[in-house]
Amino acid sequence: MRGRLFAGAAVILLFAVGAIALGRWERSHAIDANRSGIARARSEAGPDLLSGRLVSVISADGLACTQYRLQPSLGISLCWDGSGHLVEAARFDGNRTKRWSLAYSPSAATIHTPVGFLAALTPYLAVRPKALAVAAALRNNLTPCLQLTKQVLRHRAERLLVLVAARRVADSCSNAQALMTVATRQAPEAKAWLGTLPRRFVRLAADVVYAAERLSLGFRHPHAIPKQRSALAVYRERRKSAIARGVSLRRELKQAIVLQVESVHALER
């Protein structure tokens, strides 16, 4: 009788050990499968987490999820925990969705990114489109304003044509000045990226308006030839200075945006 009890206990013990081993194998297999799926999703999102594919960052349940649009109907979601470990991922392809999670076992996560980089993504995505919109408004309005200044010199031998060209320059650059001011006021957040550049663009347009109006004053008297020549010489110098300032401002504008992007990139390293 006692032997049967020992045999039964041994069978139960073996069964329990086998069940534990099976449970561990199944858990290990599930971790491997989820870890592999997360790694594929991370690879598909691209080597650069801060790419043009990044469309949003969503915070939920203690996770920060970066959302990437690969194609119109194809997207990737990568979710990072508070320690910067990639613990969840999802792939959206039309109506089909695949998900992988290590949230129940974050220590098994092998992909990591700095927490500071993740924290910087939300303000980056909030400011970037507004800063780019203001930058485009500055470039697109100042450039034609400066290009128009050359028309005055083409008609320098004809007083009336000079007056017409100068008026056109003044009107165009005054309009550019107003549009740049409006664009800047509508996106005050862009100042974090662009600093004083918008104000300097507006000031340059105002200086061109002033140069054109001063030229017009010198050409209003048809017989004051020396005064006209002097006014034209001053305008030519002011135009030369404005063109040089415009080139410098556009270069600084490009550098300002690049520096902001690189500063966030640096947090990822």
MOURNOR-V704110 format. One record per residue. RES is the residue in one letter. SS is DSSP state (2 for helix, 1 for strand, 0 for the rest). OMEGA is omega in radians with two decimals (none if undefined). D_LAST is the distance of its C-alpha to the last C-alpha in Angstrom with 2 decimals. Layout:
res->(RES;RES)
ss->(SS;SS)
omega->(OMEGA;OMEGA)
d_last->(D_LAST;D_LAST)
//
This chain:
res->(M;R;G;R;L;F;A;G;A;A;V;I;L;L;F;A;V;G;A;I;A;L;G;R;W;E;R;S;H;A;I;D;A;N;R;S;G;I;A;R;A;R;S;E;A;G;P;D;L;L;S;G;R;L;V;S;V;I;S;A;D;G;L;A;C;T;Q;Y;R;L;Q;P;S;L;G;I;S;L;C;W;D;G;S;G;H;L;V;E;A;A;R;F;D;G;N;R;T;K;R;W;S;L;A;Y;S;P;S;A;A;T;I;H;T;P;V;G;F;L;A;A;L;T;P;Y;L;A;V;R;P;K;A;L;A;V;A;A;A;L;R;N;N;L;T;P;C;L;Q;L;T;K;Q;V;L;R;H;R;A;E;R;L;L;V;L;V;A;A;R;R;V;A;D;S;C;S;N;A;Q;A;L;M;T;V;A;T;R;Q;A;P;E;A;K;A;W;L;G;T;L;P;R;R;F;V;R;L;A;A;D;V;V;Y;A;A;E;R;L;S;L;G;F;R;H;P;H;A;I;P;K;Q;R;S;A;L;A;V;Y;R;E;R;R;K;S;A;I;A;R;G;V;S;L;R;R;E;L;K;Q;A;I;V;L;Q;V;E;S;V;H;A;L;E;R)
ss->(0;2;2;2;2;2;2;2;2;2;2;2;2;2;2;2;2;2;2;2;2;2;2;2;2;2;2;2;2;2;2;2;2;2;2;2;2;2;2;2;2;2;2;2;2;0;0;0;0;0;0;0;0;1;1;1;1;1;1;1;0;0;1;1;1;1;1;1;1;1;1;0;0;1;1;1;1;1;1;1;0;0;0;0;1;1;1;1;1;1;1;1;1;0;0;1;1;1;1;1;1;0;2;2;2;2;2;2;0;0;0;1;0;0;2;2;2;2;2;2;2;2;2;2;2;2;2;2;2;2;2;2;2;2;2;2;2;2;2;2;2;2;2;2;2;2;2;2;0;2;2;2;2;2;0;0;0;0;2;2;2;2;2;2;2;2;2;2;2;2;2;2;2;2;2;2;2;2;2;2;2;2;2;2;2;2;0;2;2;2;2;2;2;2;0;0;2;2;2;2;2;2;2;2;2;2;2;2;2;2;2;2;2;2;2;2;2;2;0;0;0;0;0;0;2;2;2;2;2;2;2;2;2;2;2;2;2;2;2;2;2;2;2;2;2;2;2;2;2;2;2;2;2;2;2;2;2;2;2;2;2;2;2;2;2;2;2;2;0)
omega->(3.14;3.14;3.13;3.11;3.11;3.14;3.13;3.13;3.14;3.13;3.13;3.14;3.12;3.14;-3.14;3.12;3.12;3.14;3.12;3.14;3.12;3.13;3.11;3.13;3.14;3.13;3.12;3.12;3.13;3.11;3.13;-3.12;3.13;3.12;3.11;3.12;3.11;3.13;3.12;3.13;3.13;3.12;-3.11;3.12;3.12;-3.08;-3.07;3.13;-3.13;-3.10;3.09;3.11;-3.11;-3.07;-3.14;3.02;-3.10;3.12;3.14;3.08;3.10;-3.14;3.02;-3.03;3.09;-3.05;-3.11;3.04;-3.13;3.09;-3.13;-3.11;-3.10;-3.13;3.13;3.04;3.12;-3.06;-3.05;3.13;-3.06;3.11;3.13;3.11;3.10;-3.00;3.11;3.08;3.10;3.10;-3.11;-3.14;-3.07;3.12;-3.11;-3.14;3.05;-3.12;3.07;-3.07;2.98;-3.10;3.12;3.14;-3.05;3.13;3.13;-3.14;-3.09;-3.13;-3.04;3.02;-3.09;-3.13;3.13;3.11;3.14;-3.14;-3.10;-3.05;-3.10;3.08;3.10;-3.13;3.14;-3.05;-3.01;-3.10;-3.14;3.11;3.12;3.12;3.11;3.13;3.12;3.12;3.13;-3.12;-3.00;3.12;-3.12;-3.06;3.12;3.08;-3.14;3.13;-3.10;-3.09;-3.12;-3.12;3.13;-3.10;3.11;-3.09;-3.01;-3.13;-3.11;-3.04;-3.09;3.12;3.08;3.12;3.12;-3.13;3.13;3.10;3.13;3.10;-3.13;-3.13;-3.11;-3.08;3.04;3.09;3.10;3.11;-3.14;-3.11;3.11;3.12;3.13;-3.13;-3.13;-3.14;-3.13;-3.13;-3.12;3.14;-3.10;-3.13;3.12;3.13;-2.94;3.10;-3.10;-3.08;3.12;-3.13;3.14;3.04;-3.14;-3.14;3.12;3.10;3.12;3.12;3.10;3.07;3.14;3.14;3.14;-3.13;3.08;3.09;3.13;3.12;-3.13;-3.07;-3.10;3.14;-3.01;-3.04;-3.14;-3.06;3.13;3.13;3.12;3.13;3.13;-3.14;-3.14;3.12;3.11;3.13;-3.12;3.13;3.11;3.11;3.13;3.12;-3.12;3.12;3.14;3.10;3.12;3.10;-3.14;-3.13;3.12;3.09;3.12;3.14;3.11;-3.13;-3.13;3.14;3.12;-3.13;3.12;3.12;-3.13;3.13;3.08;3.07;-3.09;3.13;-3.11;-3.05;none)
d_last->(69.66;67.23;66.01;65.28;63.26;61.20;60.68;59.64;57.18;55.73;55.29;53.59;51.29;50.41;49.79;47.51;45.53;45.26;44.16;41.42;40.24;40.38;38.46;35.71;35.61;35.51;32.70;30.72;31.50;30.41;27.04;26.54;27.65;25.38;22.34;23.21;23.75;20.44;18.69;20.87;20.16;16.37;17.06;19.60;17.41;15.63;12.45;10.95;11.08;11.70;14.66;18.30;19.14;17.69;20.89;20.60;19.18;21.95;22.17;24.89;25.96;22.98;20.55;18.27;18.98;17.22;20.02;19.92;23.07;23.40;27.11;29.75;30.60;27.46;24.50;21.77;20.86;17.94;18.49;16.18;17.90;17.56;15.40;12.78;14.63;15.74;19.46;21.27;21.42;24.22;25.40;27.96;30.29;33.31;35.21;33.51;30.70;29.02;27.17;25.42;24.70;23.63;24.14;27.16;25.21;21.56;21.40;21.83;18.57;16.26;13.37;10.90;8.17;7.69;11.09;10.41;8.68;11.77;14.06;13.20;14.08;17.76;18.57;16.64;18.85;21.84;21.73;20.48;23.75;25.90;24.26;24.58;28.16;29.09;27.62;29.69;32.74;32.45;32.24;34.81;37.35;37.15;37.21;40.64;41.98;41.36;42.58;45.81;46.67;47.78;50.69;52.47;52.69;54.01;57.00;57.62;61.24;62.16;62.29;62.31;59.45;57.40;58.11;57.09;53.83;53.02;53.69;51.41;48.60;49.17;49.24;46.16;44.01;45.38;44.36;40.87;40.65;41.67;39.28;36.26;37.36;37.73;34.32;32.68;34.75;33.96;30.20;29.81;26.22;25.35;26.07;22.67;21.28;24.37;25.96;29.45;29.17;31.31;34.01;34.07;34.45;37.34;38.89;38.91;40.72;43.17;43.86;44.68;47.05;48.72;49.13;50.76;53.08;54.18;54.97;57.06;59.09;59.93;61.18;63.36;66.44;67.68;69.62;67.22;65.94;64.68;62.80;61.22;60.12;58.64;56.80;55.43;54.25;52.42;50.83;49.72;47.94;46.34;45.19;43.71;41.77;40.61;39.37;37.36;35.89;35.05;33.14;31.20;30.48;29.24;26.87;25.58;25.27;23.08;20.85;20.63;19.34;16.80;15.50;15.24;13.27;10.84;10.59;9.52;7.07;5.49;5.54;3.79;0.00)
//
